[in-house]
């Protein structure tokens, strides 16, 4: 389920990050490394200072919760979840 949700998130943010960066990160998800994949995507979002709207942030927060990822740890701590 996480792979599909990660792909859905990359579809949401397509155009905000290069497709090459997103596709490279998805390779990990496709090889059962979902956590690493979403960490890489979030690292890129932070590194390139990509703004996310509230809907994207809500989707990301839900995705991270479903993966039991602590949002108090880097790189997730840098997002302003409401």
PDB file of N, CA, C and O in Angstrom:
ATOM      1  N   UNK A   1       0.817  -1.204   0.000  1.00  0.00           N
ATOM      2  CA  UNK A   1       0.000   0.000   0.000  1.00  0.00           C
ATOM      3  C   UNK A   1       0.859   1.265   0.000  1.00  0.00           C
ATOM      4  O   UNK A   1       0.511   2.249  -0.652  1.00  0.00           O
ATOM      5  N   UNK A   2       1.961   1.243   0.717  1.00  0.00           N
ATOM      6  CA  UNK A   2       2.809   2.432   0.796  1.00  0.00           C
ATOM      7  C   UNK A   2       3.371   2.822  -0.557  1.00  0.00           C
ATOM      8  O   UNK A   2       3.487   4.009  -0.862  1.00  0.00           O
ATOM      9  N   UNK A   3       3.721   1.832  -1.374  1.00  0.00           N
ATOM     10  CA  UNK A   3       4.276   2.150  -2.692  1.00  0.00           C
ATOM     11  C   UNK A   3       3.271   2.952  -3.508  1.00  0.00           C
ATOM     12  O   UNK A   3       3.632   3.948  -4.134  1.00  0.00           O
ATOM     13  N   UNK A   4       2.016   2.523  -3.504  1.00  0.00           N
ATOM     14  CA  UNK A   4       0.991   3.240  -4.253  1.00  0.00           C
ATOM     15  C   UNK A   4       0.799   4.651  -3.706  1.00  0.00           C
ATOM     16  O   UNK A   4       0.611   5.597  -4.471  1.00  0.00           O
ATOM     17  N   UNK A   5       0.848   4.791  -2.386  1.00  0.00           N
ATOM     18  CA  UNK A   5       0.686   6.111  -1.779  1.00  0.00           C
ATOM     19  C   UNK A   5       1.880   7.018  -2.070  1.00  0.00           C
ATOM     20  O   UNK A   5       1.715   8.221  -2.272  1.00  0.00           O
ATOM     21  N   UNK A   6       3.071   6.445  -2.091  1.00  0.00           N
ATOM     22  CA  UNK A   6       4.255   7.238  -2.442  1.00  0.00           C
ATOM     23  C   UNK A   6       4.147   7.695  -3.890  1.00  0.00           C
ATOM     24  O   UNK A   6       4.450   8.847  -4.200  1.00  0.00           O
ATOM     25  N   UNK A   7       3.719   6.808  -4.774  1.00  0.00           N
ATOM     26  CA  UNK A   7       3.529   7.179  -6.176  1.00  0.00           C
ATOM     27  C   UNK A   7       2.465   8.269  -6.301  1.00  0.00           C
ATOM     28  O   UNK A   7       2.617   9.202  -7.089  1.00  0.00           O
ATOM     29  N   UNK A   8       1.399   8.150  -5.530  1.00  0.00           N
ATOM     30  CA  UNK A   8       0.348   9.177  -5.556  1.00  0.00           C
ATOM     31  C   UNK A   8       0.903  10.519  -5.085  1.00  0.00           C
ATOM     32  O   UNK A   8       0.556  11.564  -5.637  1.00  0.00           O
ATOM     33  N   UNK A   9       1.759  10.492  -4.071  1.00  0.00           N
ATOM     34  CA  UNK A   9       2.368  11.740  -3.588  1.00  0.00           C
ATOM     35  C   UNK A   9       3.276  12.337  -4.655  1.00  0.00           C
ATOM     36  O   UNK A   9       3.254  13.548  -4.880  1.00  0.00           O
ATOM     37  N   UNK A  10       4.079  11.494  -5.320  1.00  0.00           N
ATOM     38  CA  UNK A  10       4.953  12.032  -6.369  1.00  0.00           C
ATOM     39  C   UNK A  10       4.131  12.612  -7.519  1.00  0.00           C
ATOM     40  O   UNK A  10       4.540  13.589  -8.146  1.00  0.00           O
ATOM     41  N   UNK A  11       2.974  12.012  -7.796  1.00  0.00           N
ATOM     42  CA  UNK A  11       2.092  12.581  -8.820  1.00  0.00           C
ATOM     43  C   UNK A  11       1.598  13.958  -8.392  1.00  0.00           C
ATOM     44  O   UNK A  11       1.499  14.874  -9.209  1.00  0.00           O
ATOM     45  N   UNK A  12       1.290  14.097  -7.115  1.00  0.00           N
ATOM     46  CA  UNK A  12       0.807  15.379  -6.584  1.00  0.00           C
ATOM     47  C   UNK A  12       1.847  16.476  -6.716  1.00  0.00           C
ATOM     48  O   UNK A  12       1.517  17.623  -7.016  1.00  0.00           O
ATOM     49  N   UNK A  13       3.112  16.118  -6.489  1.00  0.00           N
ATOM     50  CA  UNK A  13       4.166  17.142  -6.476  1.00  0.00           C
ATOM     51  C   UNK A  13       4.944  17.200  -7.783  1.00  0.00           C
ATOM     52  O   UNK A  13       5.916  17.948  -7.893  1.00  0.00           O
ATOM     53  N   UNK A  14       4.529  16.426  -8.763  1.00  0.00           N
ATOM     54  CA  UNK A  14       5.185  16.465 -10.070  1.00  0.00           C
ATOM     55  C   UNK A  14       5.162  17.898 -10.595  1.00  0.00           C
ATOM     56  O   UNK A  14       4.128  18.566 -10.564  1.00  0.00           O
ATOM     57  N   UNK A  15       6.292  18.352 -11.067  1.00  0.00           N
ATOM     58  CA  UNK A  15       6.411  19.733 -11.533  1.00  0.00           C
ATOM     59  C   UNK A  15       7.033  20.640 -10.491  1.00  0.00           C
ATOM     60  O   UNK A  15       7.553  21.706 -10.822  1.00  0.00           O
ATOM     61  N   UNK A  16       6.984  20.226  -9.235  1.00  0.00           N
ATOM     62  CA  UNK A  16       7.632  20.993  -8.167  1.00  0.00           C
ATOM     63  C   UNK A  16       9.068  20.525  -7.975  1.00  0.00           C
ATOM     64  O   UNK A  16       9.938  21.298  -7.573  1.00  0.00           O
ATOM     65  N   UNK A  17       9.306  19.251  -8.266  1.00  0.00           N
ATOM     66  CA  UNK A  17      10.646  18.655  -8.298  1.00  0.00           C
ATOM     67  C   UNK A  17      10.808  18.030  -9.673  1.00  0.00           C
ATOM     68  O   UNK A  17       9.822  17.697 -10.331  1.00  0.00           O
ATOM     69  N   UNK A  18      12.036  17.872 -10.100  1.00  0.00           N
ATOM     70  CA  UNK A  18      12.249  17.273 -11.418  1.00  0.00           C
ATOM     71  C   UNK A  18      11.758  15.832 -11.422  1.00  0.00           C
ATOM     72  O   UNK A  18      11.869  15.113 -10.429  1.00  0.00           O
ATOM     73  N   UNK A  19      11.221  15.438 -12.550  1.00  0.00           N
ATOM     74  CA  UNK A  19      10.738  14.065 -12.689  1.00  0.00           C
ATOM     75  C   UNK A  19      11.869  13.065 -12.480  1.00  0.00           C
ATOM     76  O   UNK A  19      11.640  11.964 -11.979  1.00  0.00           O
ATOM     77  N   UNK A  20      13.079  13.438 -12.859  1.00  0.00           N
ATOM     78  CA  UNK A  20      14.224  12.542 -12.680  1.00  0.00           C
ATOM     79  C   UNK A  20      14.474  12.260 -11.194  1.00  0.00           C
ATOM     80  O   UNK A  20      14.705  11.112 -10.814  1.00  0.00           O
ATOM     81  N   UNK A  21      14.430  13.287 -10.363  1.00  0.00           N
ATOM     82  CA  UNK A  21      14.607  13.096  -8.917  1.00  0.00           C
ATOM     83  C   UNK A  21      13.508  12.209  -8.354  1.00  0.00           C
ATOM     84  O   UNK A  21      13.774  11.317  -7.549  1.00  0.00           O
ATOM     85  N   UNK A  22      12.283  12.452  -8.774  1.00  0.00           N
ATOM     86  CA  UNK A  22      11.159  11.665  -8.282  1.00  0.00           C
ATOM     87  C   UNK A  22      11.262  10.210  -8.731  1.00  0.00           C
ATOM     88  O   UNK A  22      11.029   9.294  -7.943  1.00  0.00           O
ATOM     89  N   UNK A  23      11.607  10.003  -9.983  1.00  0.00           N
ATOM     90  CA  UNK A  23      11.717   8.634 -10.494  1.00  0.00           C
ATOM     91  C   UNK A  23      12.859   7.880  -9.821  1.00  0.00           C
ATOM     92  O   UNK A  23      12.739   6.690  -9.530  1.00  0.00           O
ATOM     93  N   UNK A  24      13.971   8.579  -9.575  1.00  0.00           N
ATOM     94  CA  UNK A  24      15.096   7.939  -8.877  1.00  0.00           C
ATOM     95  C   UNK A  24      14.676   7.489  -7.482  1.00  0.00           C
ATOM     96  O   UNK A  24      15.044   6.399  -7.046  1.00  0.00           O
ATOM     97  N   UNK A  25      13.912   8.317  -6.782  1.00  0.00           N
ATOM     98  CA  UNK A  25      13.450   7.962  -5.438  1.00  0.00           C
ATOM     99  C   UNK A  25      12.448   6.805  -5.487  1.00  0.00           C
ATOM    100  O   UNK A  25      12.430   5.959  -4.593  1.00  0.00           O
ATOM    101  N   UNK A  26      11.624   6.772  -6.521  1.00  0.00           N
ATOM    102  CA  UNK A  26      10.625   5.702  -6.639  1.00  0.00           C
ATOM    103  C   UNK A  26      11.258   4.331  -6.877  1.00  0.00           C
ATOM    104  O   UNK A  26      10.648   3.303  -6.583  1.00  0.00           O
ATOM    105  N   UNK A  27      12.460   4.317  -7.401  1.00  0.00           N
ATOM    106  CA  UNK A  27      13.157   3.041  -7.598  1.00  0.00           C
ATOM    107  C   UNK A  27      13.275   2.310  -6.262  1.00  0.00           C
ATOM    108  O   UNK A  27      13.100   1.094  -6.195  1.00  0.00           O
ATOM    109  N   UNK A  28      13.572   3.058  -5.206  1.00  0.00           N
ATOM    110  CA  UNK A  28      13.681   2.439  -3.883  1.00  0.00           C
ATOM    111  C   UNK A  28      12.338   1.874  -3.424  1.00  0.00           C
ATOM    112  O   UNK A  28      12.278   0.773  -2.878  1.00  0.00           O
ATOM    113  N   UNK A  29      11.276   2.621  -3.645  1.00  0.00           N
ATOM    114  CA  UNK A  29       9.941   2.135  -3.250  1.00  0.00           C
ATOM    115  C   UNK A  29       9.602   0.847  -3.988  1.00  0.00           C
ATOM    116  O   UNK A  29       9.004  -0.068  -3.421  1.00  0.00           O
ATOM    117  N   UNK A  30       9.983   0.787  -5.239  1.00  0.00           N
ATOM    118  CA  UNK A  30       9.694  -0.403  -6.036  1.00  0.00           C
ATOM    119  C   UNK A  30      10.536  -1.605  -5.639  1.00  0.00           C
ATOM    120  O   UNK A  30      10.277  -2.725  -6.080  1.00  0.00           O
ATOM    121  N   UNK A  31      11.544  -1.374  -4.804  1.00  0.00           N
ATOM    122  CA  UNK A  31      12.399  -2.462  -4.306  1.00  0.00           C
ATOM    123  C   UNK A  31      12.242  -2.636  -2.793  1.00  0.00           C
ATOM    124  O   UNK A  31      13.195  -2.977  -2.093  1.00  0.00           O
ATOM    125  N   UNK A  32      11.033  -2.397  -2.310  1.00  0.00           N
ATOM    126  CA  UNK A  32      10.679  -2.609  -0.898  1.00  0.00           C
ATOM    127  C   UNK A  32      11.460  -1.729   0.073  1.00  0.00           C
ATOM    128  O   UNK A  32      11.692  -2.113   1.219  1.00  0.00           O
ATOM    129  N   UNK A  33      11.855  -0.569  -0.381  1.00  0.00           N
ATOM    130  CA  UNK A  33      12.541   0.404   0.473  1.00  0.00           C
ATOM    131  C   UNK A  33      11.693   1.679   0.531  1.00  0.00           C
ATOM    132  O   UNK A  33      12.155   2.771   0.200  1.00  0.00           O
ATOM    133  N   UNK A  34      10.436   1.503   0.962  1.00  0.00           N
ATOM    134  CA  UNK A  34       9.504   2.627   0.962  1.00  0.00           C
ATOM    135  C   UNK A  34       9.960   3.768   1.861  1.00  0.00           C
ATOM    136  O   UNK A  34       9.862   4.936   1.485  1.00  0.00           O
ATOM    137  N   UNK A  35      10.457   3.432   3.043  1.00  0.00           N
ATOM    138  CA  UNK A  35      10.892   4.484   3.966  1.00  0.00           C
ATOM    139  C   UNK A  35      12.032   5.303   3.357  1.00  0.00           C
ATOM    140  O   UNK A  35      12.020   6.532   3.411  1.00  0.00           O
ATOM    141  N   UNK A  36      13.003   4.619   2.787  1.00  0.00           N
ATOM    142  CA  UNK A  36      14.119   5.321   2.155  1.00  0.00           C
ATOM    143  C   UNK A  36      13.616   6.196   1.010  1.00  0.00           C
ATOM    144  O   UNK A  36      14.083   7.321   0.832  1.00  0.00           O
ATOM    145  N   UNK A  37      12.683   5.688   0.248  1.00  0.00           N
ATOM    146  CA  UNK A  37      12.123   6.435  -0.868  1.00  0.00           C
ATOM    147  C   UNK A  37      11.484   7.746  -0.410  1.00  0.00           C
ATOM    148  O   UNK A  37      11.765   8.802  -0.976  1.00  0.00           O
ATOM    149  N   UNK A  38      10.636   7.683   0.599  1.00  0.00           N
ATOM    150  CA  UNK A  38       9.964   8.911   1.062  1.00  0.00           C
ATOM    151  C   UNK A  38      10.947   9.842   1.756  1.00  0.00           C
ATOM    152  O   UNK A  38      10.781  11.060   1.698  1.00  0.00           O
ATOM    153  N   UNK A  39      11.965   9.297   2.410  1.00  0.00           N
ATOM    154  CA  UNK A  39      13.007  10.146   3.006  1.00  0.00           C
ATOM    155  C   UNK A  39      13.747  10.918   1.924  1.00  0.00           C
ATOM    156  O   UNK A  39      14.005  12.112   2.073  1.00  0.00           O
ATOM    157  N   UNK A  40      14.084  10.244   0.846  1.00  0.00           N
ATOM    158  CA  UNK A  40      14.791  10.898  -0.253  1.00  0.00           C
ATOM    159  C   UNK A  40      13.925  11.993  -0.864  1.00  0.00           C
ATOM    160  O   UNK A  40      14.399  13.101  -1.113  1.00  0.00           O
ATOM    161  N   UNK A  41      12.665  11.681  -1.101  1.00  0.00           N
ATOM    162  CA  UNK A  41      11.759  12.682  -1.670  1.00  0.00           C
ATOM    163  C   UNK A  41      11.673  13.894  -0.753  1.00  0.00           C
ATOM    164  O   UNK A  41      11.751  15.032  -1.217  1.00  0.00           O
ATOM    165  N   UNK A  42      11.514  13.659   0.533  1.00  0.00           N
ATOM    166  CA  UNK A  42      11.408  14.770   1.487  1.00  0.00           C
ATOM    167  C   UNK A  42      12.716  15.525   1.613  1.00  0.00           C
ATOM    168  O   UNK A  42      12.708  16.746   1.766  1.00  0.00           O
ATOM    169  N   UNK A  43      13.842  14.825   1.553  1.00  0.00           N
ATOM    170  CA  UNK A  43      15.149  15.500   1.545  1.00  0.00           C
ATOM    171  C   UNK A  43      15.234  16.472   0.371  1.00  0.00           C
ATOM    172  O   UNK A  43      15.680  17.608   0.529  1.00  0.00           O
ATOM    173  N   UNK A  44      14.804  16.019  -0.801  1.00  0.00           N
ATOM    174  CA  UNK A  44      14.836  16.877  -1.995  1.00  0.00           C
ATOM    175  C   UNK A  44      13.903  18.074  -1.826  1.00  0.00           C
ATOM    176  O   UNK A  44      14.256  19.195  -2.193  1.00  0.00           O
ATOM    177  N   UNK A  45      12.719  17.838  -1.272  1.00  0.00           N
ATOM    178  CA  UNK A  45      11.782  18.949  -1.061  1.00  0.00           C
ATOM    179  C   UNK A  45      12.386  20.007  -0.154  1.00  0.00           C
ATOM    180  O   UNK A  45      12.239  21.204  -0.403  1.00  0.00           O
ATOM    181  N   UNK A  46      13.064  19.570   0.894  1.00  0.00           N
ATOM    182  CA  UNK A  46      13.702  20.510   1.822  1.00  0.00           C
ATOM    183  C   UNK A  46      14.902  21.180   1.155  1.00  0.00           C
ATOM    184  O   UNK A  46      15.056  22.400   1.220  1.00  0.00           O
ATOM    185  N   UNK A  47      15.743  20.381   0.518  1.00  0.00           N
ATOM    186  CA  UNK A  47      16.967  20.900  -0.111  1.00  0.00           C
ATOM    187  C   UNK A  47      16.655  21.965  -1.157  1.00  0.00           C
ATOM    188  O   UNK A  47      17.341  22.984  -1.235  1.00  0.00           O
ATOM    189  N   UNK A  48      15.626  21.727  -1.955  1.00  0.00           N
ATOM    190  CA  UNK A  48      15.277  22.667  -3.013  1.00  0.00           C
ATOM    191  C   UNK A  48      14.223  23.682  -2.584  1.00  0.00           C
ATOM    192  O   UNK A  48      13.705  24.441  -3.403  1.00  0.00           O
ATOM    193  N   UNK A  49      13.909  23.684  -1.276  1.00  0.00           N
ATOM    194  CA  UNK A  49      12.976  24.654  -0.700  1.00  0.00           C
ATOM    195  C   UNK A  49      11.663  24.708  -1.492  1.00  0.00           C
ATOM    196  O   UNK A  49      11.188  25.777  -1.873  1.00  0.00           O
ATOM    197  N   UNK A  50      11.100  23.530  -1.722  1.00  0.00           N
ATOM    198  CA  UNK A  50       9.866  23.399  -2.500  1.00  0.00           C
ATOM    199  C   UNK A  50       8.663  23.679  -1.596  1.00  0.00           C
ATOM    200  O   UNK A  50       8.474  23.006  -0.583  1.00  0.00           O
ATOM    201  N   UNK A  51       7.859  24.666  -1.963  1.00  0.00           N
ATOM    202  CA  UNK A  51       6.667  24.942  -1.153  1.00  0.00           C
ATOM    203  C   UNK A  51       5.578  23.900  -1.435  1.00  0.00           C
ATOM    204  O   UNK A  51       5.324  23.532  -2.582  1.00  0.00           O
ATOM    205  N   UNK A  52       4.954  23.446  -0.368  1.00  0.00           N
ATOM    206  CA  UNK A  52       3.830  22.512  -0.493  1.00  0.00           C
ATOM    207  C   UNK A  52       2.586  23.207   0.034  1.00  0.00           C
ATOM    208  O   UNK A  52       2.624  23.876   1.067  1.00  0.00           O
ATOM    209  N   UNK A  53       1.483  23.041  -0.685  1.00  0.00           N
ATOM    210  CA  UNK A  53       0.237  23.616  -0.191  1.00  0.00           C
ATOM    211  C   UNK A  53      -0.317  22.724   0.925  1.00  0.00           C
ATOM    212  O   UNK A  53       0.197  21.634   1.178  1.00  0.00           O
ATOM    213  N   UNK A  54      -1.353  23.196   1.572  1.00  0.00           N
ATOM    214  CA  UNK A  54      -1.897  22.476   2.729  1.00  0.00           C
ATOM    215  C   UNK A  54      -2.387  21.083   2.353  1.00  0.00           C
ATOM    216  O   UNK A  54      -2.231  20.144   3.134  1.00  0.00           O
ATOM    217  N   UNK A  55      -2.972  20.938   1.183  1.00  0.00           N
ATOM    218  CA  UNK A  55      -3.447  19.620   0.752  1.00  0.00           C
ATOM    219  C   UNK A  55      -2.286  18.647   0.586  1.00  0.00           C
ATOM    220  O   UNK A  55      -2.389  17.485   0.977  1.00  0.00           O
ATOM    221  N   UNK A  56      -1.168  19.123  -0.001  1.00  0.00           N
ATOM    222  CA  UNK A  56       0.020  18.277  -0.142  1.00  0.00           C
ATOM    223  C   UNK A  56       0.578  17.897   1.222  1.00  0.00           C
ATOM    224  O   UNK A  56       0.970  16.751   1.440  1.00  0.00           O
ATOM    225  N   UNK A  57       0.614  18.858   2.137  1.00  0.00           N
ATOM    226  CA  UNK A  57       1.116  18.588   3.488  1.00  0.00           C
ATOM    227  C   UNK A  57       0.223  17.582   4.212  1.00  0.00           C
ATOM    228  O   UNK A  57       0.722  16.692   4.901  1.00  0.00           O
ATOM    229  N   UNK A  58      -1.080  17.719   4.059  1.00  0.00           N
ATOM    230  CA  UNK A  58      -2.009  16.774   4.687  1.00  0.00           C
ATOM    231  C   UNK A  58      -1.810  15.370   4.125  1.00  0.00           C
ATOM    232  O   UNK A  58      -1.819  14.387   4.867  1.00  0.00           O
ATOM    233  N   UNK A  59      -1.631  15.287   2.814  1.00  0.00           N
ATOM    234  CA  UNK A  59      -1.406  13.990   2.180  1.00  0.00           C
ATOM    235  C   UNK A  59      -0.106  13.382   2.688  1.00  0.00           C
ATOM    236  O   UNK A  59      -0.059  12.200   3.029  1.00  0.00           O
ATOM    237  N   UNK A  60       0.946  14.191   2.738  1.00  0.00           N
ATOM    238  CA  UNK A  60       2.242  13.715   3.219  1.00  0.00           C
ATOM    239  C   UNK A  60       2.154  13.260   4.666  1.00  0.00           C
ATOM    240  O   UNK A  60       2.679  12.204   5.018  1.00  0.00           O
ATOM    241  N   UNK A  61       1.502  14.040   5.497  1.00  0.00           N
ATOM    242  CA  UNK A  61       1.375  13.657   6.907  1.00  0.00           C
ATOM    243  C   UNK A  61       0.637  12.329   7.053  1.00  0.00           C
ATOM    244  O   UNK A  61       1.032  11.480   7.852  1.00  0.00           O
ATOM    245  N   UNK A  62      -0.424  12.152   6.287  1.00  0.00           N
ATOM    246  CA  UNK A  62      -1.176  10.888   6.306  1.00  0.00           C
ATOM    247  C   UNK A  62      -0.305   9.733   5.844  1.00  0.00           C
ATOM    248  O   UNK A  62      -0.327   8.652   6.433  1.00  0.00           O
ATOM    249  N   UNK A  63       0.452   9.966   4.800  1.00  0.00           N
ATOM    250  CA  UNK A  63       1.348   8.942   4.271  1.00  0.00           C
ATOM    251  C   UNK A  63       2.378   8.544   5.319  1.00  0.00           C
ATOM    252  O   UNK A  63       2.614   7.356   5.544  1.00  0.00           O
ATOM    253  N   UNK A  64       2.986   9.525   5.954  1.00  0.00           N
ATOM    254  CA  UNK A  64       3.994   9.242   6.976  1.00  0.00           C
ATOM    255  C   UNK A  64       3.380   8.504   8.162  1.00  0.00           C
ATOM    256  O   UNK A  64       3.996   7.590   8.708  1.00  0.00           O
ATOM    257  N   UNK A  65       2.185   8.889   8.559  1.00  0.00           N
ATOM    258  CA  UNK A  65       1.500   8.211   9.668  1.00  0.00           C
ATOM    259  C   UNK A  65       1.220   6.759   9.314  1.00  0.00           C
ATOM    260  O   UNK A  65       1.391   5.870  10.148  1.00  0.00           O
ATOM    261  N   UNK A  66       0.788   6.514   8.079  1.00  0.00           N
ATOM    262  CA  UNK A  66       0.493   5.142   7.668  1.00  0.00           C
ATOM    263  C   UNK A  66       1.743   4.269   7.629  1.00  0.00           C
ATOM    264  O   UNK A  66       1.666   3.043   7.707  1.00  0.00           O
ATOM    265  N   UNK A  67       2.900   4.929   7.507  1.00  0.00           N
ATOM    266  CA  UNK A  67       4.171   4.208   7.472  1.00  0.00           C
ATOM    267  C   UNK A  67       4.846   4.181   8.844  1.00  0.00           C
ATOM    268  O   UNK A  67       5.973   3.705   8.981  1.00  0.00           O
ATOM    269  N   UNK A  68       4.140   4.702   9.865  1.00  0.00           N
ATOM    270  CA  UNK A  68       4.677   4.781  11.227  1.00  0.00           C
ATOM    271  C   UNK A  68       5.998   5.532  11.296  1.00  0.00           C
ATOM    272  O   UNK A  68       6.920   5.124  12.004  1.00  0.00           O
ATOM    273  N   UNK A  69       6.082   6.626  10.559  1.00  0.00           N
ATOM    274  CA  UNK A  69       7.282   7.458  10.540  1.00  0.00           C
ATOM    275  C   UNK A  69       7.074   8.632  11.480  1.00  0.00           C
ATOM    276  O   UNK A  69       6.048   9.310  11.429  1.00  0.00           O
ATOM    277  N   UNK A  70       8.049   8.860  12.329  1.00  0.00           N
ATOM    278  CA  UNK A  70       8.019   9.949  13.293  1.00  0.00           C
ATOM    279  C   UNK A  70       8.300  11.268  12.575  1.00  0.00           C
ATOM    280  O   UNK A  70       9.387  11.456  12.028  1.00  0.00           O
ATOM    281  N   UNK A  71       7.339  12.169  12.573  1.00  0.00           N
ATOM    282  CA  UNK A  71       7.511  13.451  11.881  1.00  0.00           C
ATOM    283  C   UNK A  71       8.356  14.437  12.678  1.00  0.00           C
ATOM    284  O   UNK A  71       8.570  15.567  12.239  1.00  0.00           O
ATOM    285  N   UNK A  72       8.832  14.020  13.835  1.00  0.00           N
ATOM    286  CA  UNK A  72       9.713  14.870  14.643  1.00  0.00           C
ATOM    287  C   UNK A  72      11.172  14.675  14.287  1.00  0.00           C
ATOM    288  O   UNK A  72      12.048  15.299  14.886  1.00  0.00           O
ATOM    289  N   UNK A  73      11.440  13.817  13.321  1.00  0.00           N
ATOM    290  CA  UNK A  73      12.813  13.531  12.921  1.00  0.00           C
ATOM    291  C   UNK A  73      13.082  14.110  11.538  1.00  0.00           C
ATOM    292  O   UNK A  73      12.172  14.230  10.717  1.00  0.00           O
ATOM    293  N   UNK A  74      14.357  14.474  11.283  1.00  0.00           N
ATOM    294  CA  UNK A  74      14.701  14.957   9.941  1.00  0.00           C
ATOM    295  C   UNK A  74      14.480  13.866   8.906  1.00  0.00           C
ATOM    296  O   UNK A  74      14.668  12.690   9.219  1.00  0.00           O
ATOM    297  N   UNK A  75      14.101  14.200   7.723  1.00  0.00           N
ATOM    298  CA  UNK A  75      13.830  15.535   7.201  1.00  0.00           C
ATOM    299  C   UNK A  75      12.395  16.012   7.443  1.00  0.00           C
ATOM    300  O   UNK A  75      12.033  17.127   7.067  1.00  0.00           O
ATOM    301  N   UNK A  76      11.592  15.167   8.066  1.00  0.00           N
ATOM    302  CA  UNK A  76      10.162  15.459   8.198  1.00  0.00           C
ATOM    303  C   UNK A  76       9.872  16.628   9.132  1.00  0.00           C
ATOM    304  O   UNK A  76       8.853  17.304   8.988  1.00  0.00           O
ATOM    305  N   UNK A  77      10.758  16.864  10.079  1.00  0.00           N
ATOM    306  CA  UNK A  77      10.572  17.936  11.050  1.00  0.00           C
ATOM    307  C   UNK A  77      10.556  19.310  10.375  1.00  0.00           C
ATOM    308  O   UNK A  77      10.060  20.276  10.953  1.00  0.00           O
ATOM    309  N   UNK A  78      11.092  19.404   9.163  1.00  0.00           N
ATOM    310  CA  UNK A  78      11.172  20.691   8.471  1.00  0.00           C
ATOM    311  C   UNK A  78       9.880  21.082   7.771  1.00  0.00           C
ATOM    312  O   UNK A  78       9.776  22.186   7.235  1.00  0.00           O
ATOM    313  N   UNK A  79       8.908  20.201   7.768  1.00  0.00           N
ATOM    314  CA  UNK A  79       7.624  20.534   7.164  1.00  0.00           C
ATOM    315  C   UNK A  79       6.720  21.115   8.233  1.00  0.00           C
ATOM    316  O   UNK A  79       6.739  20.675   9.382  1.00  0.00           O
ATOM    317  N   UNK A  80       5.945  22.085   7.858  1.00  0.00           N
ATOM    318  CA  UNK A  80       5.052  22.756   8.809  1.00  0.00           C
ATOM    319  C   UNK A  80       3.665  22.129   8.740  1.00  0.00           C
ATOM    320  O   UNK A  80       2.739  22.668   8.133  1.00  0.00           O
ATOM    321  N   UNK A  81       3.557  20.964   9.390  1.00  0.00           N
ATOM    322  CA  UNK A  81       2.275  20.284   9.442  1.00  0.00           C
ATOM    323  C   UNK A  81       1.382  21.018  10.440  1.00  0.00           C
ATOM    324  O   UNK A  81       1.832  21.425  11.511  1.00  0.00           O
ATOM    325  N   UNK A  82       0.109  21.180  10.072  1.00  0.00           N
ATOM    326  CA  UNK A  82      -0.795  21.875  11.006  1.00  0.00           C
ATOM    327  C   UNK A  82      -1.658  20.875  11.736  1.00  0.00           C
ATOM    328  O   UNK A  82      -2.483  21.260  12.565  1.00  0.00           O
TER     329      UNK A  82
END
